[in-house]
Each structure stands twice: as structure tokens, then as C-alpha cells.
Amino acid sequence: MFTFKSIRGKLLTGFSIVVVLIILLGIFIFSTLHANNEATRNILEKELPLLIADEQLSLDMANRISSSRGFILTGEASYKDLFDTYTEDSEEHQATIKKIGTSDETMDLMRRTVEWREYVLENVFAEHARGNKELAERNLLAVNDDARELMTSYEEAAQNREMIIIDIEKNLLSSGNNTLILVTSIILLVILLSLAVALFTANSISKPLHTVMKRMKLIATGDLSSPPLETKLQDEIGQLIESTNEMSSNTHNLLDEIHIVAQTVSSQSEELTQSAGEIKAGTAQIATTMEDLAYGTESQATNASSLSTSMENFVARIMDANENGTYIHQSSNEVLSMTNTGSEAMNTSSKQMKVIDQIVHDAVVNVEGLDKHTQNISQLVAVIQNIAAQTNLLALNAAIEAARAGEHGKGFAVVADEVRTLAEQSSESVTNITEIVNKIQSESSSVTNSLREGYKEVEEGTNQIERTGETFHKISASVTEMVTRIQTISNDLQNISETSQEMSGSIEEIAAITEESAAGVEQTSASSQQASSAMEEIASNSNDLAQLAEELNNLVRKFTL
């Protein structure tokens, strides 16, 4: 029996069988439809055109017989034209028959039709045209039977062609029905075969998987007593069955080994618990002795450490004080420098304030002189105003006198008017000048007052700057003395810092030696305590191990081996 190497091959084989059956069915259907199409094409492209041509030739023959008779009876040319028209139509149908191809009988029939047509044209239409009407009529009657025979032959040919088409149609229908039945049967067969292949493939996969699933359920419940599964499959299912057998065997062996190891661990853990108890007692006694020794050493190390720490703090403070002294020394030098700079600036400011004082004093004197001059201008303006008033009065009197003089005083009157006008303009100018002078006097008074107040402020500022300069001189002297003393303190702190560092180094060495001694004792004590704790943990773990071994044995007993 053929066996598959993989499930994929099995599925592809079943699918391939179904595909091949479908392809064979398609080929059969295609060939059947192709045959039917060829038969239909034969009807449409050959038999049906030949049928139409035969019927048209029979009809054209009847029409030409009728046209020739009408021409003989009436002699009208229209019948001759109809004869020619039907003749052309007949020639077209004959050409169609020759193109498609036909039998020798049909070819002989068309040849006889051409001979009849030529006879009618020469012996009927031509004689009638010559005036031999009776001869033309006799000639037409002579071939009348031949014409009817030709028409009957075309009708029989059309009927035969129609029977052929009917037979072909019947054959097509019969073939179609047979093909339908056969195709339906083949489809049913393909479906049955496909179902058979699908069932076979499904069973070949599901049955072994069901067997493996049952075995895995037994293993899950702890039953390992079943024999190995047997299989001849070489695909993935077969490999799964082999892996299941191997897993069951390995699990069985593993549980046996676990059972043996658990028993061994249980017995050895009891012995380890006893040994741990004995070691624990000896270690506890050693730890007690080392704790007493460590306590004394630790007290000495603690005192040395405290002294070292205090000394370090003392040295740190001295160093901080030394640094602060250095910083103060630098700051005081900077302050001294700034104080000298400020003193110089104050001297310069005092000199400048004296110059400003002199300038403001001169400005006050000048403005007071300006105020006096403006007062003199006011007096002059008052005099000019009086003169303008007198001039105006004289011009008025002169106008009055000119009016009294009549025509002799007209020129004098004009001069009086001009003088009066000038007097009025002078009066207005004097008024404007008076207002301007008053404003100047008012503003000069304000400036004078402001300058006087400013001069007082300048004097007070000058005095203040002089007092500030004296203060800066005193500050400079005090800062110089402070710098000298700070320098002395800084030197002393530097010496103390160096001595303190030497003392701190010595104390640190003592503390280090003491700490090392204490650390050695503590380490020994700690080691003893750790050993004791370790033995306690070992004893506890031994008990836990014994319990776990017993639990492991209980779990192994749940499996059926």
C-alpha cells in the first residue's frame, strides 16, 4: 500500500485527483460544445444561405417567366427591364451557391437556367424586336415546359435543403440532450469521487489524531501503563505518534529516576539535619566568646573614631576660618582700594563743585544786572509813551487849527494826520514793548530767584562734599589699620591649621589601627554568627528538603507506571 511522506502530500494528492476529474469534465464539455458549434456554423454559413439561394432562384425563375409572357402579350419595355432585373438577382444567387459549393446536380441546374435565359433573349425578345411576334410567342411556348421544370427543380432543391437543415437541428437537439445527460452523470461522478477522496483524506488524518488525543488524555491523568501506539504512517501524523510514544517512555523513565532520587534525598537530609545541629552548638559557643572580645575592641575604636571626628571638625573649622580670613583680607584690600578711589573722586568733586559755585554766582550777578537793565528799559519806554501822547495831542490841535484855516490849512491838516498816525503807531509799539519788557522782568526775576536757590544748594552741596571727603579720609585710615590686623590674624590661623592637620593625621592613624582590630574581631564574630545562621538555615532547608522529597514521592505515586 502506498504511504504518504507528509499530510501536505496527502492533501495535494486528493485535491489533484479532484482537479484532474474537473479538467477531464471540462475537456469533454468543450469538445461537445465545439461539435455543436461547428454544426450550427454549417447551418448558418452553408445550408441556410443555400436554402435561401435555391428559394430565390425558384422565385426569380417564376418572375422571369411571368415577365417574358407579359412582354409577349403587351410589348411593353418595362417587362423586359423586369426580366433583366430578375436575371441579375438570379446571377447573384448563383454566385453565392458557387462560392459556398454545392452538388453537381445543382451546377447542372444552373447551367440549364443560363441556357434558357440565352434562348429567351435571342429567340423571344430579339424576334419580337424584329417584328416577328408570332415566332417569338411560339419560341416562348416551346421552352415553357423547360422553364417550369427548372422552377420545380429549384423548389425541390430548396425542400431538400430544408430537410437537411431540419435533420441537422434534430441531431443537434439529440446531441445536446445526450450531452446534458452525460455531463450531469459525469458531474455526479466527480462529486462522488471528490467526496470519497475528501472522506478518505479526512479519515486518514482524523483517526490517528483521535488515537493520539486519547493517549495524551491518559498521560494527562497520570496513566503511563499503556503500550506504545503502532502506526505505519510516515507523514506528520506518524511522526506525532512516534513523538507521543517517545514522550510517554521518557516520562516513565523520568518518574522512576525521580522516585529513586527522592528517597535518597530524604534519607540524606535527615543525616544532614543531625550534623547541622551539632555544628550549630559549637558555633554558638564561639560566637558568644567573640562577641565579648568585640565589645571591648569596638568601644576603643569608637572613642578613637569620635576623637578623630572631633579633630577633623576642628581642623575643618580652622581651615574655614583661615579661608575666611584670607577672603576678608582680600575684601579689605578691595575696600581700601575703593576707599582711596572714592576719596580721590570726592576731592575731584569738591573742586568741581567750587567751580560750579563760582559759575552760579556769576550767573546770579549777571541776571541781577539784566533785571536792572530791563527796569531802565521800562523807564525809557514810559518816556517814549509820554512823548507819543504829547505828539498825538499836538497833532489833534494842529488838525483843529487847520480846520479853522480852511483851504489854506489843508496841507497842514494832512501832515497833522500823518503825525497823529505815527503817534498812534508809536503808542501801540510802546504798549507791545512794555508787555515784552514786563515779561522779561518777570522771567528774569524768576531766573534770579532760581539761581539764588541753586546757588544756596550748590553751596550746601560743596560743604557736604567737603565733609564727605573728610569722612572718606577717616575711613581709609581705619580700613588700612584693619587690613594690617587681618593680615596678622590670617597668618596665625595658617599656623594653627598646619599644626591641627598634623594632630588630625596622628589621631586618624590611631583610629585606623583600632578600627582594624575591632573589624577583625567583629568579622570573626560575624563569621561565627553567619556559620551558626548558615547551619540553622541548612538544618531548616534539610527539613524542607525532606518534606519536598516526601511530597515528590507522593506525586510520583499518583502516576500509574
C-alpha positions as CSV (number, residue, x, y, z in Angstrom):
1,M,0.0,0.0,0.0
2,F,1.3,3.4,-0.9
3,T,2.1,5.7,2.1
4,F,2.5,9.4,2.1
5,K,5.5,11.2,3.5
6,S,3.5,14.2,4.7
7,I,0.0,15.5,5.2
8,R,0.6,18.1,2.6
9,G,1.3,15.4,0.0
10,K,-1.8,13.6,1.0
11,L,-4.0,16.7,0.7
12,L,-2.4,17.7,-2.6
13,T,-2.9,14.2,-4.0
14,G,-6.6,14.3,-3.1
15,F,-7.0,17.8,-4.4
16,S,-5.1,16.8,-7.6
17,I,-7.5,13.9,-8.3
18,V,-10.5,16.2,-8.0
19,V,-8.8,18.8,-10.2
20,V,-8.0,16.2,-12.9
21,L,-11.6,15.0,-12.9
22,I,-12.8,18.5,-13.3
23,I,-10.3,19.1,-16.1
24,L,-11.5,15.9,-17.9
25,L,-15.1,17.1,-17.5
26,G,-14.2,20.5,-18.9
27,I,-12.4,18.9,-21.9
28,F,-15.5,16.7,-22.6
29,I,-17.9,19.6,-22.4
30,F,-15.6,21.8,-24.6
31,S,-15.4,19.1,-27.3
32,T,-19.2,18.6,-27.2
33,L,-19.9,22.3,-27.4
34,H,-17.3,22.6,-30.2
35,A,-19.0,19.9,-32.3
36,N,-22.4,21.6,-31.7
37,N,-20.9,25.0,-32.6
38,E,-19.5,23.5,-35.8
39,A,-22.9,22.0,-36.8
40,T,-24.6,25.3,-36.1
41,R,-21.9,27.2,-38.1
42,N,-22.5,24.8,-41.0
43,I,-26.2,25.6,-40.9
44,L,-25.7,29.4,-40.7
45,E,-22.8,29.7,-43.1
46,K,-23.7,27.0,-45.7
47,E,-27.1,25.2,-45.6
48,L,-29.2,28.2,-44.7
49,P,-27.6,30.5,-47.4
50,L,-28.0,27.7,-50.0
51,L,-31.6,27.2,-48.9
52,I,-32.3,30.9,-49.4
53,A,-30.5,30.9,-52.7
54,D,-32.5,27.9,-54.0
55,E,-35.8,29.6,-53.0
56,Q,-34.8,32.9,-54.6
57,L,-33.7,31.1,-57.8
58,S,-37.1,29.4,-58.0
59,L,-38.8,32.7,-57.3
60,D,-36.7,34.6,-59.8
61,M,-37.4,31.8,-62.4
62,A,-41.2,32.3,-61.9
63,N,-40.9,36.1,-62.1
64,R,-38.8,35.9,-65.4
65,I,-41.4,33.5,-66.9
66,S,-44.1,36.0,-65.9
67,S,-42.1,39.0,-67.3
68,S,-41.4,37.3,-70.6
69,R,-45.1,36.4,-71.0
70,G,-46.1,40.0,-70.2
71,F,-43.7,41.3,-72.8
72,I,-45.1,39.0,-75.5
73,L,-48.7,40.0,-74.6
74,T,-48.2,43.7,-74.2
75,G,-44.8,44.5,-75.9
76,E,-44.0,47.0,-73.1
77,A,-40.3,47.5,-72.4
78,S,-40.9,47.5,-68.6
79,Y,-41.4,43.7,-68.7
80,K,-38.0,43.5,-70.5
81,D,-36.4,45.6,-67.7
82,L,-38.1,43.3,-65.0
83,F,-36.7,40.3,-66.8
84,D,-33.2,41.8,-66.7
85,T,-33.6,42.7,-63.0
86,Y,-34.6,39.2,-62.0
87,T,-31.8,37.8,-64.2
88,E,-29.2,39.9,-62.3
89,D,-30.7,38.8,-59.0
90,S,-30.6,35.2,-60.1
91,E,-26.9,35.6,-61.1
92,E,-26.1,36.9,-57.6
93,H,-27.7,33.9,-56.0
94,Q,-25.9,31.6,-58.4
95,A,-22.6,33.2,-57.5
96,T,-23.4,32.6,-53.8
97,I,-24.1,29.0,-54.5
98,K,-20.8,28.6,-56.4
99,K,-18.9,30.4,-53.7
100,I,-20.2,28.1,-50.9
101,G,-20.0,25.0,-53.0
102,T,-22.8,22.6,-54.0
103,S,-23.6,19.3,-55.8
104,D,-23.2,18.5,-59.5
105,E,-26.9,18.4,-59.9
106,T,-27.3,22.0,-58.7
107,M,-24.5,23.0,-61.0
108,D,-26.2,21.3,-64.0
109,L,-29.5,23.0,-63.0
110,M,-27.8,26.5,-63.0
111,R,-26.2,25.7,-66.4
112,R,-29.6,24.8,-67.9
113,T,-31.0,28.0,-66.4
114,V,-28.4,30.1,-68.2
115,E,-29.2,28.3,-71.5
116,W,-32.9,29.0,-71.0
117,R,-32.2,32.7,-70.4
118,E,-29.9,33.0,-73.5
119,Y,-32.6,31.2,-75.6
120,V,-35.3,33.7,-74.4
121,L,-33.1,36.7,-75.1
122,E,-32.2,35.5,-78.7
123,N,-35.3,33.8,-79.8
124,V,-38.1,35.6,-78.0
125,F,-37.0,39.2,-77.1
126,A,-34.8,39.6,-80.2
127,E,-37.5,38.2,-82.7
128,H,-40.2,40.4,-81.1
129,A,-37.9,43.3,-81.6
130,R,-37.6,42.4,-85.3
131,G,-41.4,42.3,-85.6
132,N,-41.8,38.5,-85.6
133,K,-44.3,38.5,-82.7
134,E,-45.9,35.1,-83.5
135,L,-42.5,33.5,-83.9
136,A,-41.4,35.0,-80.6
137,E,-44.6,33.6,-78.9
138,R,-44.1,30.1,-80.4
139,N,-40.5,30.1,-79.2
140,L,-41.6,31.1,-75.7
141,L,-44.2,28.4,-75.6
142,A,-41.6,25.9,-76.8
143,V,-39.4,26.4,-73.7
144,N,-42.3,27.0,-71.3
145,D,-42.1,23.3,-70.0
146,D,-38.4,23.6,-69.6
147,A,-38.8,26.8,-67.5
148,R,-41.4,25.1,-65.3
149,E,-39.2,22.1,-64.9
150,L,-36.3,24.4,-63.8
151,M,-38.6,26.2,-61.3
152,T,-39.8,22.9,-60.0
153,S,-36.2,21.6,-59.7
154,Y,-35.2,24.7,-57.7
155,E,-38.2,24.2,-55.4
156,E,-37.2,20.6,-54.8
157,A,-33.7,21.6,-54.2
158,A,-34.9,24.1,-51.6
159,Q,-37.1,21.5,-50.0
160,N,-34.2,19.0,-49.8
161,R,-32.0,21.7,-48.3
162,E,-34.7,22.5,-45.7
163,M,-35.0,18.8,-44.9
164,I,-31.2,18.6,-44.4
165,I,-31.4,21.6,-42.0
166,I,-34.2,20.0,-40.1
167,D,-32.2,16.8,-39.8
168,I,-29.2,18.7,-38.5
169,E,-31.3,20.5,-36.0
170,K,-32.7,17.2,-34.8
171,N,-29.2,15.8,-34.5
172,L,-28.1,18.9,-32.5
173,L,-31.1,18.6,-30.1
174,S,-30.4,14.9,-29.6
175,S,-26.7,15.5,-29.1
176,G,-27.5,18.3,-26.7
177,N,-29.8,16.1,-24.6
178,N,-27.3,13.3,-24.6
179,T,-24.5,15.7,-23.7
180,L,-26.6,17.1,-20.9
181,I,-27.3,13.7,-19.5
182,L,-23.7,12.6,-19.9
183,V,-22.4,15.9,-18.3
184,T,-24.8,15.5,-15.4
185,S,-23.7,11.9,-14.9
186,I,-20.1,12.9,-15.0
187,I,-20.6,15.8,-12.6
188,L,-22.3,13.5,-10.2
189,L,-19.5,11.0,-10.6
190,V,-16.9,13.8,-10.0
191,I,-18.8,14.9,-6.9
192,L,-19.0,11.3,-5.5
193,L,-15.3,10.8,-6.2
194,S,-14.4,14.2,-4.6
195,L,-16.4,13.2,-1.5
196,A,-14.7,9.8,-1.4
197,V,-11.3,11.5,-1.7
198,A,-12.2,14.1,0.9
199,L,-13.6,11.4,3.3
200,F,-10.5,9.2,2.8
201,T,-8.2,12.1,3.4
202,A,-10.1,13.3,6.4
203,N,-10.2,9.9,8.0
204,S,-6.6,9.3,7.3
205,I,-5.8,12.4,9.3
206,S,-8.6,12.5,12.0
207,K,-8.4,8.8,13.1
208,P,-4.7,8.8,14.0
209,L,-5.1,12.2,15.7
210,H,-8.1,10.9,17.7
211,T,-5.9,8.0,18.9
212,V,-3.1,10.4,19.8
213,M,-5.6,12.6,21.7
214,K,-6.9,9.6,23.7
215,R,-3.3,8.6,24.6
216,M,-2.5,12.3,25.7
217,K,-5.6,12.3,27.9
218,L,-4.3,9.1,29.6
219,I,-0.9,10.7,30.1
220,A,-2.5,13.9,31.5
221,T,-4.4,11.8,34.1
222,G,-1.1,10.1,35.1
223,D,-1.7,6.7,33.4
224,L,1.6,5.7,31.7
225,S,0.9,1.9,31.7
226,S,-0.5,1.8,28.1
227,P,1.6,0.1,25.4
228,P,3.2,2.2,22.6
229,L,1.0,3.2,19.7
230,E,1.5,1.3,16.5
231,T,1.5,3.1,13.1
232,K,2.7,2.7,9.5
233,L,2.2,6.3,8.6
234,Q,5.3,8.2,7.5
235,D,3.8,11.7,7.4
236,E,3.5,14.3,10.2
237,I,0.8,12.2,11.9
238,G,3.1,9.2,12.1
239,Q,5.9,11.5,13.4
240,L,3.4,12.8,16.1
241,I,2.5,9.2,17.1
242,E,6.2,8.3,17.4
243,S,6.9,11.5,19.4
244,T,4.0,10.6,21.7
245,N,5.4,7.1,22.3
246,E,8.8,8.6,23.0
247,M,7.4,11.2,25.4
248,S,5.5,8.5,27.3
249,S,8.6,6.4,27.6
250,N,10.8,9.3,28.7
251,T,8.2,10.4,31.2
252,H,8.0,6.9,32.6
253,N,11.8,6.7,33.0
254,L,12.0,10.2,34.4
255,L,9.4,9.4,37.1
256,D,11.3,6.2,38.0
257,E,14.5,8.2,38.5
258,I,12.7,10.9,40.4
259,H,11.3,8.3,42.8
260,I,14.8,6.9,43.5
261,V,16.3,10.4,43.9
262,A,13.6,11.5,46.2
263,Q,14.1,8.5,48.5
264,T,17.9,9.2,48.5
265,V,17.4,12.9,49.3
266,S,15.0,12.1,52.1
267,S,17.5,9.8,53.9
268,Q,20.5,12.1,53.4
269,S,18.5,15.2,54.5
270,E,17.9,13.5,57.9
271,E,21.6,12.9,58.3
272,L,22.4,16.5,57.3
273,T,20.0,17.8,59.9
274,Q,21.7,15.9,62.7
275,S,25.2,17.2,61.6
276,A,23.9,20.7,61.3
277,G,22.6,20.6,64.9
278,E,26.0,19.6,66.3
279,I,27.9,22.3,64.3
280,K,25.4,24.9,65.4
281,A,26.0,24.2,69.1
282,G,29.9,24.6,68.7
283,T,29.5,27.7,66.5
284,A,27.2,29.4,69.0
285,Q,29.8,29.0,71.8
286,I,32.5,30.5,69.6
287,A,30.2,33.4,68.7
288,T,29.5,34.2,72.4
289,T,33.2,34.5,73.2
290,M,34.0,36.6,70.1
291,E,31.1,39.0,70.9
292,D,32.6,39.8,74.3
293,L,36.0,40.4,72.8
294,A,34.5,42.5,70.0
295,Y,32.6,44.7,72.5
296,G,35.8,45.9,74.2
297,T,37.7,46.5,70.9
298,E,34.6,48.3,69.5
299,S,34.5,50.7,72.4
300,Q,38.1,51.6,72.0
301,A,37.6,52.0,68.2
302,T,34.5,54.1,68.9
303,N,36.4,56.5,71.2
304,A,39.3,56.8,68.7
305,S,36.8,57.5,65.9
306,S,35.0,60.1,67.9
307,L,38.3,61.9,68.7
308,S,39.3,61.7,65.1
309,T,36.0,63.0,64.0
310,S,36.2,65.9,66.5
311,M,39.7,66.7,65.4
312,E,38.6,66.7,61.8
313,N,35.8,69.0,62.6
314,F,38.2,71.3,64.5
315,V,40.7,71.3,61.6
316,A,37.9,72.0,59.1
317,R,36.7,74.9,61.2
318,I,40.2,76.3,61.4
319,M,40.7,75.9,57.7
320,D,37.3,77.6,57.1
321,A,38.4,80.4,59.4
322,N,41.7,80.6,57.6
323,E,39.9,80.8,54.3
324,N,37.5,83.4,55.6
325,G,40.5,85.4,57.0
326,T,42.1,85.3,53.6
327,Y,38.9,86.3,51.9
328,I,38.4,89.1,54.4
329,H,42.0,90.2,53.8
330,Q,41.3,90.3,50.1
331,S,38.0,92.1,50.6
332,S,39.5,94.6,53.0
333,N,42.2,95.4,50.4
334,E,39.5,95.8,47.8
335,V,37.6,98.1,50.2
336,L,40.8,100.1,50.9
337,S,41.3,100.4,47.2
338,M,37.7,101.6,46.6
339,T,38.0,103.9,49.6
340,N,41.1,105.6,48.1
341,T,39.4,105.8,44.8
342,G,36.3,107.3,46.5
343,S,38.5,109.8,48.4
344,E,40.1,110.9,45.1
345,A,36.7,111.2,43.5
346,M,35.4,113.3,46.4
347,N,38.4,115.6,46.1
348,T,37.7,116.0,42.4
349,S,34.0,116.5,43.0
350,S,34.8,119.2,45.7
351,K,37.0,121.1,43.2
352,Q,34.2,120.8,40.5
353,M,31.6,122.0,43.0
354,K,33.7,125.0,43.7
355,V,33.9,125.8,40.0
356,I,30.1,125.3,39.7
357,D,29.7,127.6,42.8
358,Q,31.7,130.4,41.1
359,I,29.8,129.9,37.8
360,V,26.4,130.0,39.5
361,H,27.5,133.1,41.5
362,D,28.5,134.8,38.3
363,A,25.2,133.9,36.7
364,V,23.2,135.4,39.6
365,V,25.2,138.6,39.3
366,N,24.6,138.8,35.6
367,V,20.9,138.1,35.9
368,E,20.5,140.8,38.6
369,G,22.3,143.2,36.2
370,L,19.9,142.2,33.4
371,D,17.0,142.8,35.8
372,K,18.3,146.4,36.4
373,H,18.7,147.0,32.7
374,T,15.2,145.9,32.0
375,Q,14.0,148.3,34.6
376,N,15.9,151.1,32.8
377,I,14.2,150.0,29.6
378,S,10.8,150.3,31.3
379,Q,11.6,153.9,32.3
380,L,12.7,154.7,28.7
381,V,9.5,153.1,27.4
382,A,7.4,155.3,29.8
383,V,9.2,158.4,28.5
384,I,8.5,157.3,24.8
385,Q,4.9,156.7,25.7
386,N,4.6,160.2,27.1
387,I,6.2,161.6,24.0
388,A,3.7,159.7,21.8
389,A,0.8,161.0,23.9
390,Q,2.1,164.6,23.6
391,T,2.6,164.2,19.9
392,N,-0.9,162.8,19.5
393,L,-2.2,165.8,21.4
394,L,-0.2,168.2,19.2
395,A,-1.5,166.5,16.1
396,L,-5.0,166.9,17.3
397,N,-4.5,170.6,18.0
398,A,-2.9,171.1,14.6
399,A,-5.9,169.4,12.9
400,I,-8.2,171.7,14.8
401,E,-6.2,174.8,13.6
402,A,-6.0,173.5,10.1
403,A,-9.8,173.2,10.1
404,R,-10.1,176.7,11.2
405,A,-7.7,177.9,8.5
406,G,-9.9,176.4,5.7
407,E,-8.4,175.7,2.4
408,H,-5.1,177.3,3.4
409,G,-4.6,174.8,6.2
410,K,-5.4,171.6,4.1
411,G,-1.6,170.7,3.7
412,F,-1.1,171.3,7.4
413,A,-4.1,169.1,8.2
414,V,-2.5,166.2,6.1
415,V,0.7,166.5,8.0
416,A,-1.2,166.6,11.3
417,D,-3.0,163.3,10.3
418,E,0.3,161.6,9.5
419,V,1.9,162.8,12.7
420,R,-1.2,161.5,14.6
421,T,-0.9,158.2,12.8
422,L,2.8,157.9,13.7
423,A,1.9,158.8,17.3
424,E,-0.7,156.1,17.5
425,Q,1.7,153.5,16.0
426,S,4.4,154.6,18.4
427,S,1.9,154.3,21.2
428,E,1.0,150.7,20.1
429,S,4.7,149.8,19.8
430,V,5.4,151.2,23.2
431,T,2.5,149.1,24.6
432,N,3.9,146.0,23.0
433,I,7.4,146.8,24.2
434,T,6.0,147.4,27.7
435,E,4.4,144.0,27.7
436,I,7.6,142.3,26.4
437,V,9.7,144.2,29.0
438,N,7.3,143.2,31.8
439,K,7.6,139.5,30.7
440,I,11.4,139.8,30.6
441,Q,11.4,141.4,34.1
442,S,9.0,138.7,35.4
443,E,11.1,135.9,33.9
444,S,14.4,137.5,34.9
445,S,13.1,137.8,38.4
446,S,12.1,134.1,38.4
447,V,15.5,133.1,37.0
448,T,17.2,135.3,39.6
449,N,15.3,133.6,42.4
450,S,16.0,130.1,40.9
451,L,19.7,130.9,40.6
452,R,19.8,132.2,44.1
453,E,18.2,129.0,45.4
454,G,20.5,126.9,43.2
455,Y,23.5,128.9,44.5
456,K,22.4,128.0,48.0
457,E,22.1,124.3,47.1
458,V,25.5,124.4,45.4
459,E,27.0,125.9,48.5
460,E,25.4,123.3,50.7
461,G,26.5,120.5,48.3
462,T,30.0,121.9,48.3
463,N,30.1,121.8,52.1
464,Q,28.6,118.3,52.1
465,I,31.2,117.0,49.6
466,E,33.9,118.5,51.7
467,R,32.6,116.8,54.8
468,T,32.2,113.5,52.9
469,G,35.8,113.8,51.7
470,E,37.0,114.2,55.3
471,T,34.9,111.1,56.2
472,F,36.5,109.1,53.4
473,H,39.9,110.1,54.7
474,K,39.0,108.7,58.1
475,I,37.5,105.5,56.6
476,S,40.7,105.0,54.6
477,A,42.8,105.3,57.7
478,S,40.6,102.8,59.7
479,V,40.5,100.3,56.8
480,T,44.3,100.5,56.5
481,E,44.7,99.6,60.1
482,M,42.0,96.8,59.8
483,V,43.9,95.3,56.9
484,T,47.1,95.1,58.9
485,R,45.4,93.4,61.8
486,I,43.5,91.0,59.5
487,Q,46.8,90.0,57.9
488,T,48.2,89.2,61.3
489,I,45.1,87.0,62.2
490,S,45.3,85.2,58.9
491,N,49.0,84.3,59.5
492,D,48.2,83.0,62.9
493,L,45.3,80.9,61.5
494,Q,47.6,79.5,58.9
495,N,50.0,78.3,61.6
496,I,47.2,76.8,63.7
497,S,45.8,75.0,60.6
498,E,49.1,73.3,59.8
499,T,49.5,72.2,63.4
500,S,45.9,70.9,63.6
501,Q,46.3,68.9,60.4
502,E,49.4,67.1,61.9
503,M,47.4,66.3,65.0
504,S,44.5,65.0,63.0
505,G,46.8,62.8,60.9
506,S,48.2,61.2,64.1
507,I,44.7,60.6,65.6
508,E,43.4,59.1,62.3
509,E,46.3,56.6,62.3
510,I,45.4,55.6,65.9
511,A,41.8,55.3,65.0
512,A,42.5,53.3,61.9
513,I,44.6,50.8,63.8
514,T,41.9,50.5,66.5
515,E,39.2,50.1,63.8
516,E,41.1,47.4,62.0
517,S,41.5,45.5,65.3
518,A,37.8,45.9,66.0
519,A,36.9,45.0,62.5
520,G,39.0,41.8,62.7
521,V,37.2,40.8,65.9
522,E,33.8,41.7,64.6
523,Q,34.5,39.9,61.3
524,T,35.5,36.8,63.3
525,S,32.3,37.1,65.4
526,A,30.2,37.8,62.4
527,S,31.7,34.8,60.6
528,S,30.8,32.7,63.6
529,Q,27.3,34.0,63.7
530,Q,27.0,33.5,59.9
531,A,28.2,30.0,60.3
532,S,25.7,29.4,63.1
533,S,22.9,31.0,61.0
534,A,24.0,29.0,58.0
535,M,23.8,25.8,59.9
536,E,20.4,26.8,61.2
537,E,19.4,27.5,57.6
538,I,20.9,24.2,56.5
539,A,19.0,22.4,59.2
540,S,15.8,24.2,58.1
541,N,16.5,23.5,54.4
542,S,17.2,19.9,55.3
543,N,13.8,19.6,56.9
544,D,12.2,21.4,54.0
545,L,14.1,19.1,51.6
546,A,12.9,16.0,53.4
547,Q,9.3,17.3,53.2
548,L,9.8,18.1,49.5
549,A,11.2,14.6,48.9
550,E,8.2,13.1,50.6
551,E,5.8,15.3,48.6
552,L,7.7,14.3,45.4
553,N,7.2,10.7,46.3
554,N,3.5,11.3,46.8
555,L,3.3,13.0,43.4
556,V,5.2,10.1,41.7
557,R,2.8,7.6,43.3
558,K,-0.1,9.3,41.5
559,F,1.3,8.0,38.2
560,T,0.4,4.5,37.1
561,L,3.7,3.0,35.9
